[in-house]
Amino acid sequence: MAGIYIHIPFCKQACHYCDFHFSTSLKMKDRFLIALLKEIDVQKNYLEHENIKTIYFGGGTPSLLTSIEINSIIDALKKYHTISADVEITLEANPDDLTFQKLEELKQSPLNRLSIGIQSFFDEDLKWMNRAHHAKQAKECIVQAQQIGFKNITIDFIYGTPTLSDKNWLLNLETAFHLNVPHISAYSLTVEPRTALAGFVKSKKLKAPDEEQASRQFEMLMEQMALNNFSHYEISNFAKEGFVSQHNSSYWRGEKYLGLGPSAHSYNRITRQWNIANNAIYIKSLDENKKAFEEERITTANRFNEYLLTSLRTIWGCDSEYIKKYFPVAYYDHYIKQSQIYLQQGYIQQHQAILTLTNKGKLLADKITADLFFTEI
């Protein structure tokens, strides 16, 4: 079983914190769609004809596409791939795009999951982030999507912003609970290079994120999710029973996936490849039958470190027996030695051969994982 990710590289406006590849001009949209359909053909054998269990429209802002355009992409995928009967098909969407009419059109398509970029239910936060929607739209689009029949809905939040008080952070979560949203992804504000936010921080127009605030709000997040019966199945992801993201879980479990569109990544356990992060060059390359991606073979160290990076962040954890079976003894010895340090300090917990992060450890997930990485000499 495998997944397909489609990157739609267009947005109405640039959020200050975002470092994903996108353009705020729609001039190339039609040419991009033609190139995308050609790439689907060119890359039809990458997944070696495995059944497709997830399709994910990400971006950018995929909700800028019409339902006709979305259907044409899905039809092209069906032409070259075997799609599972219970396939999960997700569309990332912004609240300002999800009018009642748009939602009705999307409901008639094969889409069965919406990922809505709420970020906050407070206008002050949305203005600071330079989001295109306002708080009223954020609430209305969720209610309308549910009324039309979308049951599998996830929303995104960002915490740790200077405008977000602890009180309002709790109110954000309470609003989501009241709206019966079954899946929530919550991310700590980070300053990524080459973003508007990075420029503002460097020029001292804005302060750098407060790490203590972010840690405190993450702890509040974990506490509230547990009280409201959400499973904390990955560092940033929480789900009610039956609503775990199948697509993202396939990444964390090391399953194969094909990425289509500018900047999209693909992985088949042997190689990793990444598409050109430039709309014009991507379109031109496919138009001229040239390769639109770069690739690398995955070394043993890459495979080991990626396994740690993905598995340790999840509820399913890191399996010592798997490492012992599939990696050289030096990797296993290094893993056991380094993990013992964090076990003794209470950052990691062990159940039989499985290691998972404790809530205390989740605050230091990146550092712990980095210390467990194996470096080839």
N, C-alpha and C positions, 0 to 999 in steps of 0.2 A: 504494500500500500504506500502511496506517495501523495505529495501535495503540489499545488501550483500556485505561485504568487504572481500577480500582475500589478506592475507599478504604473500608476497614472500620474504623470509628472506635471500637473497643473494645479494652481491655487488662485483664489480670488485676490488674496493679499498675503504677505509674508508675516507669520507670527515671529515675534522677536527672539524666541528661544529655539526655533526649529532649524535643524541642520540636515534634514532630508532633502533629496534632490527634487526640485520643482521649478516651474516658471510661472510668473503671474500674467504672462501673455498667452492667450488661447489661439494665436495665429497659426500655430503648427498642429493644432489638435487633429484636424482631418488627415493630414499627412502622417501624423503619429499613428493613428488608428490603422491606416493602410500598412505601415511598417510593422506594427504589432501583429497583425494577421499574418504577415509574411514570416515573422519570427516564429510564430506558432508552428508553421509548416517546417521551417529550417530546423527547429529544435525538437521535432516530434519524436525522435528516437532517444533523447537524453535519458529518460526515465526507464528505458528498456521495457516499455509496454506494461509497466505495473499499473494496477488499478488506482484510479485517482479518488481519494477519499475526502480531500479538501481543496477548495478553490478560494483564494483570498484576493480581493481587489483593495490594494493599499495605495498610499501616495505620500505627498500630494493630496488631492481631494477627488477621489473617484465619484463622489456624488455629483460632480459637474457633468458626468456623462448622462446621456438620455437612456431610458430603458431600452430603446431600440439598439443603441450602441453597445450596451451591456449584453443584450441577448445575442448580438452578432459575434461578440468575443466568446461567449459560452458555446455557441453553435460551432465555432471554429475549433474549440477545444474538443468538443464531442466528435468531431470529424476524425481526429487523430489519436484520441485517447479513450480508454474504457473508463467511464465515470460510474462510481458506485451508486447504487440506488438510493442510499442514505447519505449522499455527499453533503458536506457542510459547505455552503457558499456564502462568504462574508463580504459585505461592502462597507468600507469606511465612509463615513458621511459627516458633514458639518450641519449643525442645527438649522442654519439659515437656508440650506438647500432643501431641507425636508418639509416642504409644504404638504398640505393634505393631498393635493393632486399628485405631487411627485411620489408620495408614499403609496398611493393607490396604484400608480403605474409600476412601481418597484414590486409591489405585492403580486402583480400578475407575471413577473419574471421568475426565473428559477432561484433567485436569491432567497435564502431562508435565515440569514443572520445579519443584523445591523451592528456596526461598531461606531458609536456616535461620539464625536470629539467635544464633549461638554466642557471639560477642564475646570469649570467652576460654575456655581449657580449665582455668583455675585458679579454685578456689572463692573465694580471697581477692579476686580481681578482680571476680567476679560479685557478691559481697556488697557491695563498694564501689559498684558500679553500680546496686544494688538490682534485679538481675535475678531472675526467678521460678524459674529452673532452677539446677541444680548441675552441676559438671564431669562427673560420671559420666553424667548424662542427655545431655549434649552429645555425648559420644563414642558412646553407645549408639544414639541416634536416627539418626546418620549410617550406622552399620553396618546397622541394621535397615532403613532406607530402601533401601540398596543391595541387601540380601538380598531385599526384596520386589520389586525391579525398577526402582527409580528410578535412572537413570544420569546424568541432567542435574541436578546438585546444585551449588548455590553456598552458601558460608557467609560470614557477616560477622565481622570482627574489629574491635576498637577498640584502638589503641595510644596511648601517651602518658599513660596513667593513672598516678597516683602509686604504685599497688601493683604495677605491671608492670615488673620488672627486665629488662634487656637479655637476660639468660640465659633468663628465662621467655618472653620474646617470641620468641626463637629456638625454644624448645620448642613454643610454640603453632604456629608455622609447620611445624616438623618433624612434629608430630602430624597436621596437615592433609595433608601430603605422604604420610605413612604410610597415612592413610585413603583415599588416592587421590581426594581431592576435586578435580574438574576446573575449578572456578571459585572464586576468592576475591576478596571485596571487603574492603578494609581502610581504616579511617577514623581520622584523628587526632582525639583528644578535643578538643572545642571547648566553650566555655562560652556557651551560647545564652541570650538574655534570657528571663525568665519561666520558667526551669526551676529545679528544686530545687537543682541544682548551682550555678547563678548565685547563689541565695540563700546557699548555704553559703560560697561564695567571698567574697561581699560581707560576710558576718558574720564572716569569718575563721575559720570552723569548718574549712574546707579551703583548701589553697593553690591558687593558679591553676596551670593546666598549665604544665609546664616546656617552653619552646619548644626548647631544646637537646636535651632527651630526645626530643621528638617528631621533630625533624629527624634525629637519629641513628637512631631506630627506623625511620623511613621509608627511610633509606639502606640499613639492614639488610634491610628488606622487599624493596626493588628488587633487591639483590644475590642474596638467596635465591630469589626468583622466577625470575630469569634462570638460576641454576644448576639449577633444577628444570624448565626448559623451559616456563615460563608466559610468554605474551605480555602485556606491559604495555600494554594497548590503550587505557586511560584512566587518569587520575591515580590513582584509587582501585581500579581493577579489573584483574584478571589472569585469564587463561584458557588452558587447554590447547587445542590445535588442535580446532576444531569445537564449542567450548563458549562462545564469545562470547555475551553476553546480547543477543539480538535486540531485545528491548523497549527497554532502555536505550540501545542503539546508535541506535535510531530517534530518540530525543530529541537525541542528539549530532549526528546528521546532518540535523536540521531537518525531519523528517517529521511529518505530521499525527498528532494523537492526541486522543482524547476522554477526559476525566476524569469519573468518576461517583462520587457520595458526597460527604459534607461535606468541605470544604477542597480537593477535587480540582481540578486545573487542566486546561484544554483549549487546544488550539492548532491553527489551520487555515491558517496562513501569512498570514491577513488580519486575524484578531482573536485575542485571548487572553482567556479568561474563567476565573474562579475561583469555586468554589462557597462558600456561606456556611460558615464554620468553627464551626458550632454545631448539634448534633444536633437539638435541639428545634425550632429555627427552620427548619432544612432540611426536616424532616418536615412541619411546619405549612405551609410555603410550597408544597410539592408537593401536599399534601392540599387546599389552597385554590386550586390552579391558578395560583399566583403564581411569578414568576421566582425561582429559588433561587441565582442567581449574579450577579456583576458582570462587566463586560467592557470592553475597550479596543481601539481599532484600533492596529495595529502601525505605528509610524512608520519612516521609513528609518533613522534613528539606532538605534532599538530593534532593527530587523532586523540591522543591521550589527554592533552590539555583542553581540547574542545569537549571531550566527554566530562571532564571535571567541571568546566565552566557551565555547561548546560544542566547536568544532572544534580549538582550540589545545590542549585538554586530552587529545586523542586521538592514537592512532598514525597516523591518517589526515591529521591536520594541517590547516593553514589554507592555502587555495589562492589565491594572488595573482591568478591569471587569473580566477577566479570573482569576486573583488572588483572587478577592473577591468571585467568585463563587466556586472555587475549593480548597481553602485553609482556615484554621481556621482564625478567625478574628484577632488574635494576629499577624499573618503574614501580613495581609493586612495593619493593623495599622502601623507596623514597616516599611513596604515598602513605605507608604504614607509619613511618618515622615522623613525618610532618603532621599527620592527622592526630597522632597521640598528644601532641602539644596542645591542640585546640580541644581535644576531648577532656584533658585534665583541667583546662580552664573553663569548661562549661559552654564553649561556643559551638560545639558539635555534640550530637548525641548518637548513640549506636543501638541498633536493634538487629541482632544476629549479624549478618554481613553488610547491612545497609547503614550508611552514615547520612545524617541530615543535619541541617543547621537548627540550632535552638533559636528562640526569638532574640536572645542576646546576640547570637552569631549572625543573624540576618542583618544586623546593623553594620557588620564588618564583612559582608559577603565577598566583596571584591578583593579585599586584602587576603582573606583566608584562601580563596581560590587561587590567587596569584602565588601564595606561598606553597601551594600544593603542586603548582606547575612543574613539569620536568624539562630541563634545558639540556639539549644534546651538546656534548663537548666535541 
